[in-house]
Amino acid sequence: MKIVHISIYPDKGKKHIKAGGVTSYTKNLINNIPYEESDQVYILCNKIDGKYDSYTEDNIQVIRCFDKKPKFISQLYKEIQKINPDTIHIQQELSLYGNIITAYLLQWLILLLSKYNTAITLHGVISIKNIDQNFVKENNSTLPVWLVKLAFLIIYKPLCLFSKGIIVHENIFKKILIEEYKIKENKIKVIPHGIENFQAINQQEAIKHLSIPKDKNIALFMGYLTGYKGLDLLIEGFAEYIKQDPKAYLVIGAGKHPKLKDDTNYLSEYKRIKEKAQNLIGGQHQWVGFIEEQDIKYYYSASDVSIYPYTSQLSSSGPMAIAIGFEKPFLASEVFDNFIENKDILFQKNPNSLKDSLNKFFKNKESFIQYIQKLKTERLWSTIGKGTYNYYKSFDV
């Protein structure tokens, strides 16, 4: 079988980079699919510094052939015609191939590829009925609500209609596609976000390496700073918690989003949040910005718990998957209710509820750890890779 993967992809020898979570997701997926000896596997991915390149990495033919511009369609179609694959697997996120224009154009690429078995993974599925003024504001837009709703329908529904198969990471996303986008149930496959089998290092060694004060109850936030990630809620809730726990310490690994790093309004918001943390938490926090790949193990190993205070669930959380990979407990807002069975992990979207969850966690860590270990076993990348490969095979049945 000839298999073509289409996505953005990390530089050779790297995995977790600033370009976003889909890069590491794709590399993990490709490297954990149990290919047969006769399979030929290609990854068609983004150019680096505008240069076309082709090389082999991990027995995969990597072809850096497209620019993150509207012409990506013709660039990809040209390469696919050369390969003539049996199966094509496309990764999709709203701005993955450039911007809102390329997000719309992706459906036409899939239509051009209609003679192939083409599957698409939707990393985020937006509930149309949950789009309101607050949603629009959190996602750095000034468009009217009705237009944002229409835009999501125009972008996502054709992607689903033109693809032979659709992969989503959670059952709630499948439900939204069926009920709100009117997609047939038999086209949708739920395959969870995979978990890497990380090994944490000694907590005290990690704390020393990062120059974090000793003898602290350490909480971690890691992820790009965007409106729906709930940084205001995180800071306000932690500010309430430190009133009762002088040992509490928050590490904020909030990087600037690569697609917004030159936006003046976004940079102003980033500065506001950073100053808010300093004003409300002061010396009981550390703002470290984007956490580089080589430092991830230190931050998760040093922390007791990580926090995901999202105000809406647009996609599965890559940082949460990393926490599970390290078998590190986490707390999450109620928007993850459809994914997390252990409701003790969840808090409501208000500061007092987050405070209460932190208090509950530090009084009974062990029960949280056991649940995380269970999640890791269910979602290891080896399991996800096998399920994805079986899905490819089902296209020819």
LOMARVO-493060 format. One record per residue (C-alpha): residue number from 1; residue in three letters; x, y, z. Coordinates in Angstrom, 2 decimals, decimal comma. Last residue first. Layout:
<rolos>
+-----+------+---------+---------+---------+
:  nr : rest :       u :       v :       w :
+-----+------+---------+---------+---------+
: NUM :  ALA :       X :       Y :       Z :
...
+-----+------+---------+---------+---------+
</rolos>
This chain:
<rolos>
+-----+------+---------+---------+---------+
:  nr : rest :       u :       v :       w :
+-----+------+---------+---------+---------+
: 397 :  VAL :  -13,43 :   -3,48 :    2,18 :
: 396 :  ASP :  -10,91 :   -1,17 :    0,50 :
: 395 :  PHE :  -11,40 :    1,72 :    2,90 :
: 394 :  SER :  -11,14 :   -0,62 :    5,92 :
: 393 :  LYS :   -7,38 :   -0,95 :    5,41 :
: 392 :  TYR :   -6,83 :    2,72 :    6,22 :
: 391 :  TYR :   -8,85 :    2,30 :    9,44 :
: 390 :  ASN :   -6,69 :   -0,68 :   10,43 :
: 389 :  TYR :   -3,67 :    1,61 :   10,07 :
: 388 :  THR :   -5,28 :    4,22 :   12,35 :
: 387 :  GLY :   -6,12 :    1,66 :   15,04 :
: 386 :  LYS :   -2,55 :    0,33 :   15,03 :
: 385 :  GLY :   -1,09 :    3,82 :   15,33 :
: 384 :  ILE :   -3,43 :    4,70 :   18,19 :
: 383 :  THR :   -2,45 :    1,58 :   20,16 :
: 382 :  SER :    1,29 :    2,20 :   19,67 :
: 381 :  TRP :    0,70 :    5,87 :   20,50 :
: 380 :  LEU :   -0,46 :    5,01 :   24,01 :
: 379 :  ARG :   -4,09 :    5,95 :   24,62 :
: 378 :  GLU :   -5,61 :    3,29 :   26,85 :
: 377 :  THR :   -2,49 :    2,72 :   28,97 :
: 376 :  LYS :   -2,02 :    6,46 :   29,46 :
: 375 :  LEU :   -5,60 :    6,96 :   30,60 :
: 374 :  LYS :   -5,21 :    4,26 :   33,29 :
: 373 :  GLN :   -1,99 :    5,84 :   34,58 :
: 372 :  ILE :   -3,78 :    9,20 :   34,77 :
: 371 :  TYR :   -6,53 :    7,65 :   36,90 :
: 370 :  GLN :   -4,03 :    6,19 :   39,36 :
: 369 :  ILE :   -2,23 :    9,55 :   39,71 :
: 368 :  PHE :   -5,44 :   11,37 :   40,68 :
: 367 :  SER :   -6,19 :    8,91 :   43,49 :
: 366 :  GLU :   -2,65 :    9,35 :   44,83 :
: 365 :  LYS :   -2,68 :   13,15 :   45,07 :
: 364 :  ASN :   -5,23 :   13,40 :   47,91 :
: 363 :  LYS :   -4,92 :   16,63 :   49,94 :
: 362 :  PHE :   -3,01 :   18,48 :   47,22 :
: 361 :  PHE :   -5,74 :   17,62 :   44,71 :
: 360 :  LYS :   -8,70 :   18,70 :   46,81 :
: 359 :  ASN :   -7,14 :   22,13 :   47,49 :
: 358 :  LEU :   -6,34 :   22,56 :   43,81 :
: 357 :  SER :   -9,92 :   21,66 :   42,94 :
: 356 :  ASP :  -11,30 :   24,13 :   45,51 :
: 355 :  LYS :   -9,22 :   26,97 :   44,05 :
: 354 :  LEU :  -10,40 :   26,11 :   40,54 :
: 353 :  SER :  -14,00 :   26,23 :   41,78 :
: 352 :  ASN :  -13,37 :   29,57 :   43,43 :
: 351 :  PRO :  -11,86 :   31,07 :   40,27 :
: 350 :  ASN :  -14,81 :   30,26 :   37,94 :
: 349 :  LYS :  -15,18 :   27,98 :   34,94 :
: 348 :  GLN :  -16,23 :   24,92 :   36,90 :
: 347 :  PHE :  -13,65 :   22,37 :   37,94 :
: 346 :  LEU :  -12,89 :   18,89 :   36,66 :
: 345 :  ILE :  -10,41 :   16,33 :   38,00 :
: 344 :  ASP :  -12,86 :   15,05 :   40,60 :
: 343 :  LYS :  -15,13 :   14,19 :   37,66 :
: 342 :  ASN :  -13,10 :   11,10 :   36,79 :
: 341 :  GLU :  -14,57 :   10,15 :   33,41 :
: 340 :  ILE :  -12,75 :   12,83 :   31,43 :
: 339 :  PHE :  -13,63 :   13,22 :   27,74 :
: 338 :  ASN :  -17,19 :   14,56 :   27,69 :
: 337 :  ASP :  -16,55 :   16,78 :   30,74 :
: 336 :  PHE :  -13,56 :   18,47 :   29,11 :
: 335 :  VAL :  -15,39 :   21,84 :   29,02 :
: 334 :  GLU :  -15,67 :   21,48 :   32,82 :
: 333 :  SER :  -12,19 :   22,88 :   33,35 :
: 332 :  ALA :   -9,17 :   20,68 :   33,79 :
: 331 :  LEU :   -6,91 :   19,47 :   36,59 :
: 330 :  PHE :   -3,85 :   17,36 :   35,88 :
: 329 :  PRO :   -1,92 :   14,44 :   37,31 :
: 328 :  LYS :    1,50 :   13,53 :   35,85 :
: 327 :  GLU :    1,93 :   10,11 :   34,28 :
: 326 :  PHE :    4,64 :   11,62 :   32,01 :
: 325 :  GLY :    2,61 :   10,62 :   28,95 :
: 324 :  ILE :   -0,55 :   11,88 :   30,68 :
: 323 :  ALA :    1,05 :   15,30 :   31,06 :
: 322 :  ILE :    2,11 :   15,23 :   27,39 :
: 321 :  ALA :   -1,47 :   14,47 :   26,34 :
: 320 :  MET :   -2,61 :   17,45 :   28,41 :
: 319 :  PRO :   -0,09 :   19,63 :   26,58 :
: 318 :  GLY :   -1,56 :   18,45 :   23,24 :
: 317 :  SER :   -5,11 :   19,29 :   24,28 :
: 316 :  SER :   -7,89 :   17,79 :   22,17 :
: 315 :  SER :   -9,70 :   20,40 :   20,11 :
: 314 :  LEU :  -11,96 :   23,44 :   20,35 :
: 313 :  GLN :  -12,90 :   22,79 :   23,95 :
: 312 :  SER :  -14,15 :   26,08 :   25,36 :
: 311 :  THR :  -13,18 :   28,15 :   28,42 :
: 310 :  TYR :   -9,95 :   26,20 :   28,90 :
: 309 :  PRO :   -8,51 :   26,07 :   32,43 :
: 308 :  TYR :   -6,01 :   23,26 :   31,70 :
: 307 :  ILE :   -3,85 :   22,85 :   34,84 :
: 306 :  SER :   -0,76 :   20,74 :   35,47 :
: 305 :  VAL :   -0,04 :   18,99 :   38,77 :
: 304 :  ASP :    2,93 :   18,22 :   41,01 :
: 303 :  SER :    5,41 :   19,96 :   38,73 :
: 302 :  ALA :    9,16 :   19,36 :   38,50 :
: 301 :  SER :    8,88 :   16,36 :   36,18 :
: 300 :  TYR :    6,52 :   18,26 :   33,86 :
: 299 :  TYR :    8,87 :   21,24 :   33,72 :
: 298 :  TYR :   12,04 :   19,18 :   33,33 :
: 297 :  LYS :   10,64 :   16,88 :   30,65 :
: 296 :  ILE :    9,53 :   19,86 :   28,54 :
: 295 :  ASP :   12,95 :   21,51 :   28,60 :
: 294 :  GLN :   14,47 :   19,93 :   25,46 :
: 293 :  GLU :   11,32 :   20,74 :   23,48 :
: 292 :  GLU :   11,36 :   24,45 :   24,33 :
: 291 :  ILE :    8,79 :   25,85 :   26,74 :
: 290 :  PHE :    7,25 :   29,06 :   25,40 :
: 289 :  GLY :    6,91 :   31,76 :   28,05 :
: 288 :  VAL :    8,63 :   31,23 :   31,42 :
: 287 :  TRP :    6,36 :   33,22 :   33,76 :
: 286 :  GLN :    7,20 :   32,20 :   37,33 :
: 285 :  HIS :    4,70 :   32,31 :   40,18 :
: 284 :  GLN :    4,51 :   32,70 :   43,92 :
: 283 :  GLY :    6,58 :   35,91 :   43,85 :
: 282 :  GLY :    3,69 :   37,94 :   42,45 :
: 281 :  ILE :    0,39 :   36,09 :   42,26 :
: 280 :  LEU :   -2,15 :   38,86 :   41,62 :
: 279 :  ASN :   -0,01 :   41,70 :   40,22 :
: 278 :  GLN :    2,57 :   39,52 :   38,47 :
: 277 :  ALA :   -0,06 :   37,31 :   36,91 :
: 276 :  LYS :   -1,98 :   40,39 :   35,75 :
: 275 :  GLU :    1,19 :   41,79 :   34,19 :
: 274 :  LYS :    1,57 :   38,65 :   32,06 :
: 273 :  ILE :   -2,08 :   38,74 :   31,08 :
: 272 :  ARG :   -1,86 :   42,38 :   29,99 :
: 271 :  LYS :    1,37 :   41,81 :   28,05 :
: 270 :  TYR :   -0,20 :   38,95 :   26,08 :
: 269 :  GLU :   -3,25 :   41,13 :   25,41 :
: 268 :  SER :   -1,05 :   43,90 :   24,00 :
: 267 :  LEU :    0,77 :   41,34 :   21,88 :
: 266 :  TYR :   -2,55 :   40,11 :   20,54 :
: 265 :  ASN :   -3,68 :   43,61 :   19,62 :
: 264 :  THR :   -0,34 :   44,30 :   17,91 :
: 263 :  ASP :   -0,44 :   41,11 :   15,82 :
: 262 :  ASP :    3,11 :   40,01 :   15,02 :
: 261 :  LYS :    3,11 :   36,88 :   17,22 :
: 260 :  LEU :   -0,41 :   35,94 :   16,14 :
: 259 :  LYS :    0,17 :   32,86 :   13,96 :
: 258 :  PRO :    3,09 :   31,68 :   16,12 :
: 257 :  HIS :    1,00 :   31,91 :   19,33 :
: 256 :  LYS :    3,16 :   33,55 :   21,99 :
: 255 :  GLY :    4,15 :   30,97 :   24,59 :
: 254 :  ALA :    2,49 :   30,44 :   27,94 :
: 253 :  GLY :    4,66 :   28,28 :   30,18 :
: 252 :  ILE :    3,21 :   29,62 :   33,41 :
: 251 :  VAL :    4,78 :   28,02 :   36,48 :
: 250 :  LEU :    2,60 :   28,39 :   39,57 :
: 249 :  TYR :    3,80 :   28,02 :   43,16 :
: 248 :  ALA :    1,76 :   27,14 :   46,26 :
: 247 :  LYS :    3,76 :   26,88 :   49,51 :
: 246 :  PRO :    1,80 :   29,71 :   51,18 :
: 245 :  ASP :   -1,40 :   27,64 :   50,74 :
: 244 :  GLN :   -4,62 :   29,25 :   51,99 :
: 243 :  LYS :   -4,39 :   32,64 :   50,27 :
: 242 :  ILE :   -2,41 :   30,94 :   47,51 :
: 241 :  TYR :   -5,64 :   29,32 :   46,28 :
: 240 :  GLU :   -7,45 :   32,57 :   45,53 :
: 239 :  ALA :   -4,57 :   33,85 :   43,37 :
: 238 :  PHE :   -4,54 :   30,46 :   41,68 :
: 237 :  GLY :   -8,16 :   30,93 :   40,65 :
: 236 :  GLU :   -7,57 :   34,46 :   39,35 :
: 235 :  ILE :   -4,47 :   33,43 :   37,40 :
: 234 :  LEU :   -6,03 :   30,34 :   35,84 :
: 233 :  LEU :   -9,31 :   32,08 :   35,02 :
: 232 :  ASP :   -7,47 :   34,89 :   33,24 :
: 231 :  LEU :   -5,33 :   32,32 :   31,42 :
: 230 :  GLY :   -8,44 :   30,56 :   30,08 :
: 229 :  LYS :   -7,08 :   28,69 :   27,03 :
: 228 :  TYR :  -10,01 :   30,09 :   24,98 :
: 227 :  GLY :   -8,35 :   33,47 :   24,53 :
: 226 :  THR :   -5,00 :   32,24 :   23,25 :
: 225 :  LEU :   -1,66 :   31,96 :   25,03 :
: 224 :  TYR :    0,11 :   28,94 :   23,59 :
: 223 :  GLY :    0,48 :   26,01 :   25,92 :
: 222 :  MET :    1,87 :   24,92 :   29,26 :
: 221 :  PHE :    0,38 :   25,64 :   32,68 :
: 220 :  LEU :    2,12 :   24,06 :   35,64 :
: 219 :  ALA :    1,33 :   23,72 :   39,35 :
: 218 :  ILE :    4,02 :   23,29 :   42,01 :
: 217 :  ASN :    3,39 :   22,78 :   45,72 :
: 216 :  LYS :    6,71 :   24,18 :   46,91 :
: 215 :  ASP :    9,53 :   22,81 :   49,05 :
: 214 :  LYS :   12,37 :   24,27 :   46,98 :
: 213 :  PRO :   12,22 :   27,40 :   44,82 :
: 212 :  ILE :   12,39 :   26,77 :   41,06 :
: 211 :  SER :   15,86 :   27,12 :   39,59 :
: 210 :  LEU :   14,91 :   25,01 :   36,54 :
: 209 :  HIS :   17,67 :   22,42 :   37,06 :
: 208 :  LYS :   17,03 :   22,40 :   40,83 :
: 207 :  ILE :   13,34 :   21,67 :   40,33 :
: 206 :  ALA :   14,15 :   18,93 :   37,83 :
: 205 :  GLU :   16,60 :   17,28 :   40,24 :
: 204 :  GLN :   14,01 :   17,50 :   43,02 :
: 203 :  GLN :   11,36 :   15,86 :   40,85 :
: 202 :  ASN :   13,54 :   12,95 :   39,75 :
: 201 :  ILE :   13,08 :   12,44 :   36,01 :
: 200 :  ALA :    9,82 :   11,68 :   34,25 :
: 199 :  GLN :    9,79 :    8,99 :   31,58 :
: 198 :  PHE :    7,61 :    9,68 :   28,56 :
: 197 :  ASN :    5,54 :    7,06 :   26,76 :
: 196 :  GLU :    3,89 :    9,39 :   24,26 :
: 195 :  ILE :    0,09 :    9,54 :   24,32 :
: 194 :  GLY :   -2,05 :    9,50 :   21,20 :
: 193 :  HIS :   -5,04 :   11,73 :   20,55 :
: 192 :  PRO :   -8,07 :    9,46 :   20,45 :
: 191 :  ILE :   -9,38 :    7,69 :   17,33 :
: 190 :  VAL :  -13,12 :    8,25 :   16,77 :
: 189 :  LYS :  -14,13 :    7,32 :   13,22 :
: 188 :  ILE :  -16,71 :    9,26 :   11,24 :
: 187 :  LYS :  -18,08 :    8,28 :    7,82 :
: 186 :  ASN :  -20,65 :    5,85 :    9,28 :
: 185 :  GLU :  -22,28 :    8,65 :   11,28 :
: 184 :  LYS :  -23,35 :   10,61 :    8,22 :
: 183 :  ILE :  -22,54 :   14,33 :    8,50 :
: 182 :  LYS :  -25,37 :   16,75 :    9,34 :
: 181 :  TYR :  -23,03 :   19,59 :   10,45 :
: 180 :  GLU :  -24,88 :   20,19 :   13,72 :
: 179 :  GLU :  -26,08 :   16,76 :   14,86 :
: 178 :  ILE :  -23,62 :   14,40 :   13,16 :
: 177 :  LEU :  -20,52 :   16,59 :   13,29 :
: 176 :  ILE :  -21,27 :   17,64 :   16,88 :
: 175 :  LYS :  -21,72 :   14,02 :   17,99 :
: 174 :  LYS :  -18,41 :   13,02 :   16,41 :
: 173 :  PHE :  -16,68 :   15,86 :   18,25 :
: 172 :  ILE :  -18,24 :   14,71 :   21,55 :
: 171 :  ASN :  -16,94 :   11,18 :   20,90 :
: 170 :  GLU :  -13,35 :   12,44 :   21,01 :
: 169 :  HIS :  -10,30 :   12,52 :   18,74 :
: 168 :  VAL :  -11,89 :   12,94 :   15,32 :
: 167 :  ILE :  -11,14 :   11,01 :   12,12 :
: 166 :  ILE :  -13,18 :   11,49 :    8,96 :
: 165 :  GLY :  -13,32 :    9,06 :    6,03 :
: 164 :  LYS :  -14,02 :    9,23 :    2,30 :
: 163 :  SER :  -13,55 :   12,97 :    2,30 :
: 162 :  PHE :  -15,70 :   15,28 :    0,13 :
: 161 :  LEU :  -18,61 :   15,59 :    2,56 :
: 160 :  CYS :  -16,43 :   16,10 :    5,63 :
: 159 :  LEU :  -14,27 :   18,82 :    4,12 :
: 158 :  PRO :  -17,43 :   20,30 :    2,57 :
: 157 :  LYS :  -18,97 :   20,71 :    6,07 :
: 156 :  TYR :  -15,91 :   22,23 :    7,72 :
: 155 :  ILE :  -15,13 :   25,44 :    5,84 :
: 154 :  ILE :  -18,57 :   26,70 :    4,81 :
: 153 :  LEU :  -20,11 :   25,68 :    8,14 :
: 152 :  PHE :  -17,31 :   27,36 :   10,09 :
: 151 :  ALA :  -17,67 :   30,53 :    8,02 :
: 150 :  LEU :  -21,44 :   30,65 :    8,53 :
: 149 :  LYS :  -21,03 :   30,56 :   12,31 :
: 148 :  VAL :  -18,38 :   33,30 :   12,13 :
: 147 :  LEU :  -20,70 :   35,40 :    9,94 :
: 146 :  TRP :  -23,61 :   35,07 :   12,37 :
: 145 :  VAL :  -21,38 :   36,10 :   15,29 :
: 144 :  PRO :  -20,27 :   39,36 :   13,69 :
: 143 :  LEU :  -16,55 :   39,59 :   12,93 :
: 142 :  THR :  -14,15 :   41,23 :   15,41 :
: 141 :  SER :  -11,91 :   38,18 :   15,86 :
: 140 :  ASN :   -9,19 :   37,34 :   18,39 :
: 139 :  ASN :  -10,47 :   33,87 :   19,27 :
: 138 :  GLU :  -11,65 :   34,90 :   22,73 :
: 137 :  LYS :  -13,69 :   37,74 :   21,18 :
: 136 :  VAL :  -15,56 :   35,41 :   18,81 :
: 135 :  PHE :  -16,30 :   32,93 :   21,60 :
: 134 :  ASN :  -17,57 :   35,75 :   23,83 :
: 133 :  GLN :  -19,87 :   37,00 :   21,10 :
: 132 :  ASP :  -21,38 :   33,56 :   20,59 :
: 131 :  ILE :  -20,44 :   30,28 :   18,93 :
: 130 :  ASN :  -21,82 :   27,46 :   21,07 :
: 129 :  LYS :  -24,55 :   26,52 :   18,60 :
: 128 :  ILE :  -22,00 :   26,03 :   15,84 :
: 127 :  SER :  -20,01 :   23,51 :   17,89 :
: 126 :  ILE :  -16,46 :   23,68 :   16,59 :
: 125 :  VAL :  -14,59 :   20,50 :   15,74 :
: 124 :  GLY :  -10,84 :   20,67 :   16,25 :
: 123 :  HIS :   -8,10 :   18,26 :   15,24 :
: 122 :  LEU :  -10,13 :   17,18 :   12,22 :
: 121 :  THR :   -8,28 :   14,19 :   10,81 :
: 120 :  ILE :   -8,99 :   13,72 :    7,12 :
: 119 :  ALA :   -9,19 :   10,49 :    5,16 :
: 118 :  THR :   -8,77 :   10,20 :    1,39 :
: 117 :  ASN :   -9,13 :    6,93 :   -0,49 :
: 116 :  TYR :   -8,27 :    8,30 :   -3,92 :
: 115 :  LYS :  -10,53 :    9,18 :   -6,88 :
: 114 :  SER :  -11,82 :   12,22 :   -4,98 :
: 113 :  LEU :   -8,40 :   13,88 :   -4,83 :
: 112 :  LEU :   -9,53 :   17,05 :   -6,62 :
: 111 :  LEU :  -12,40 :   17,27 :   -4,12 :
: 110 :  ILE :   -9,91 :   17,00 :   -1,27 :
: 109 :  LEU :   -7,88 :   19,85 :   -2,75 :
: 108 :  TRP :  -11,06 :   21,86 :   -3,08 :
: 107 :  GLN :  -11,87 :   21,34 :    0,61 :
: 106 :  LEU :   -8,43 :   22,72 :    1,55 :
: 105 :  LEU :   -9,33 :   26,07 :   -0,03 :
: 104 :  TYR :  -11,37 :   27,23 :    2,99 :
: 103 :  ALA :   -8,55 :   26,66 :    5,48 :
: 102 :  THR :   -6,18 :   28,20 :    2,93 :
: 101 :  ILE :   -8,21 :   31,42 :    3,06 :
: 100 :  ILE :   -8,48 :   31,39 :    6,87 :
:  99 :  ASN :   -4,71 :   31,29 :    7,20 :
:  98 :  GLY :   -1,59 :   29,32 :    6,31 :
:  97 :  TYR :   -1,81 :   25,56 :    5,96 :
:  96 :  LEU :   -2,57 :   24,78 :    9,60 :
:  95 :  SER :   -4,79 :   27,80 :   10,12 :
:  94 :  LEU :   -8,03 :   25,97 :   11,02 :
:  93 :  GLU :   -6,60 :   22,56 :   11,83 :
:  92 :  GLN :   -6,55 :   19,62 :    9,45 :
:  91 :  GLN :   -4,29 :   16,59 :    9,04 :
:  90 :  ILE :   -4,70 :   14,80 :    5,71 :
:  89 :  HIS :   -4,37 :   11,03 :    5,22 :
:  88 :  ILE :   -4,13 :    9,81 :    1,63 :
:  87 :  THR :   -4,52 :    6,14 :    0,72 :
:  86 :  ASP :   -3,70 :    4,12 :   -2,40 :
:  85 :  PRO :   -1,09 :    6,57 :   -3,62 :
:  84 :  ASN :   -0,35 :    7,81 :   -7,17 :
:  83 :  ILE :    3,13 :    9,09 :   -6,26 :
:  82 :  LYS :    3,63 :   11,56 :   -9,12 :
:  81 :  GLN :    0,02 :   12,70 :   -9,07 :
:  80 :  ILE :    0,33 :   13,27 :   -5,32 :
:  79 :  GLU :    3,30 :   15,56 :   -5,86 :
:  78 :  LYS :    1,43 :   17,78 :   -8,36 :
:  77 :  TYR :   -1,68 :   17,87 :   -6,17 :
:  76 :  LEU :    0,39 :   19,10 :   -3,23 :
:  75 :  GLN :    1,89 :   22,04 :   -5,11 :
:  74 :  SER :   -1,42 :   22,86 :   -6,80 :
:  73 :  ILE :   -3,22 :   23,05 :   -3,44 :
:  72 :  PHE :   -0,38 :   24,84 :   -1,63 :
:  71 :  LYS :   -0,90 :   27,75 :   -4,07 :
:  70 :  PRO :   -3,15 :   29,41 :   -1,49 :
:  69 :  LYS :   -0,14 :   30,01 :    0,83 :
:  68 :  LYS :    1,64 :   27,99 :    3,48 :
:  67 :  ASP :    4,22 :   26,88 :    0,92 :
:  66 :  PHE :    4,32 :   23,28 :   -0,24 :
:  65 :  CYS :    6,86 :   20,63 :   -1,20 :
:  64 :  ARG :    8,88 :   19,37 :    1,72 :
:  63 :  ILE :    8,94 :   15,70 :    0,76 :
:  62 :  VAL :    9,75 :   13,31 :    3,61 :
:  61 :  GLN :   10,09 :    9,68 :    2,50 :
:  60 :  ILE :    9,63 :    7,64 :    5,68 :
:  59 :  ASN :   12,14 :    5,01 :    6,84 :
:  58 :  ASP :   12,71 :    6,99 :   10,08 :
:  57 :  GLU :   13,82 :    9,98 :    7,99 :
:  56 :  THR :   14,38 :    9,93 :    4,24 :
:  55 :  TYR :   14,93 :   13,13 :    2,26 :
:  54 :  SER :   13,25 :   15,51 :   -0,16 :
:  53 :  ASP :   13,50 :   19,29 :   -0,21 :
:  52 :  TYR :   11,76 :   22,27 :   -1,80 :
:  51 :  LYS :   12,98 :   25,50 :   -0,19 :
:  50 :  GLY :   10,82 :   28,38 :    1,04 :
:  49 :  ASP :   12,75 :   28,78 :    4,29 :
:  48 :  ILE :   11,48 :   25,34 :    5,31 :
:  47 :  LYS :    8,84 :   23,88 :    2,98 :
:  46 :  ASN :    5,69 :   22,41 :    4,47 :
:  45 :  CYS :    4,81 :   18,74 :    4,24 :
:  44 :  LEU :    4,10 :   15,78 :    2,01 :
:  43 :  ILE :    4,88 :   12,75 :    4,17 :
:  42 :  TYR :    5,39 :    9,53 :    2,21 :
:  41 :  VAL :    5,05 :    5,84 :    3,05 :
:  40 :  GLN :    5,60 :    2,84 :    0,78 :
:  39 :  ASP :    4,20 :   -0,38 :    2,23 :
:  38 :  SER :    5,74 :   -3,75 :    1,27 :
:  37 :  GLU :    7,10 :   -4,47 :    4,73 :
:  36 :  GLU :    3,76 :   -3,80 :    6,41 :
:  35 :  TYR :    3,31 :   -0,63 :    8,38 :
:  34 :  PRO :    2,64 :   -0,76 :   12,12 :
:  33 :  ILE :    1,76 :    2,95 :   12,55 :
:  32 :  ASN :    3,79 :    4,40 :   15,40 :
:  31 :  ASN :    6,27 :    6,61 :   13,51 :
:  30 :  ILE :    3,59 :    8,23 :   11,35 :
:  29 :  LEU :    1,41 :    9,01 :   14,36 :
:  28 :  ASN :    4,21 :   10,46 :   16,46 :
:  27 :  LYS :    5,37 :   12,66 :   13,58 :
:  26 :  THR :    1,84 :   13,85 :   12,90 :
:  25 :  TYR :    1,12 :   14,70 :   16,53 :
:  24 :  SER :    4,47 :   16,49 :   16,89 :
:  23 :  THR :    3,62 :   18,79 :   13,98 :
:  22 :  VAL :   -0,05 :   19,07 :   14,94 :
:  21 :  GLY :    0,95 :   20,62 :   18,28 :
:  20 :  GLY :    2,15 :   23,93 :   16,90 :
:  19 :  ALA :    4,88 :   25,61 :   14,83 :
:  18 :  LYS :    6,89 :   26,26 :   18,00 :
:  17 :  ILE :    8,46 :   22,80 :   17,99 :
:  16 :  HIS :    7,92 :   19,41 :   19,63 :
:  15 :  LYS :    9,35 :   16,75 :   17,26 :
:  14 :  LYS :   12,91 :   17,29 :   16,01 :
:  13 :  GLY :   15,46 :   15,20 :   14,10 :
:  12 :  LYS :   14,57 :   16,72 :   10,73 :
:  11 :  ASP :   12,47 :   19,85 :   11,17 :
:  10 :  PRO :    8,90 :   19,32 :   12,31 :
:   9 :  TYR :    5,97 :   18,61 :    9,96 :
:   8 :  ILE :    3,01 :   20,49 :    8,54 :
:   7 :  SER :    0,54 :   17,96 :    7,23 :
:   6 :  ILE :   -0,26 :   15,59 :    4,39 :
:   5 :  HIS :    0,37 :   11,85 :    4,83 :
:   4 :  VAL :    0,59 :    9,70 :    1,71 :
:   3 :  ILE :    0,27 :    5,91 :    1,91 :
:   2 :  LYS :    1,20 :    3,50 :   -0,86 :
:   1 :  MET :    0,00 :    0,00 :    0,00 :
+-----+------+---------+---------+---------+
</rolos>
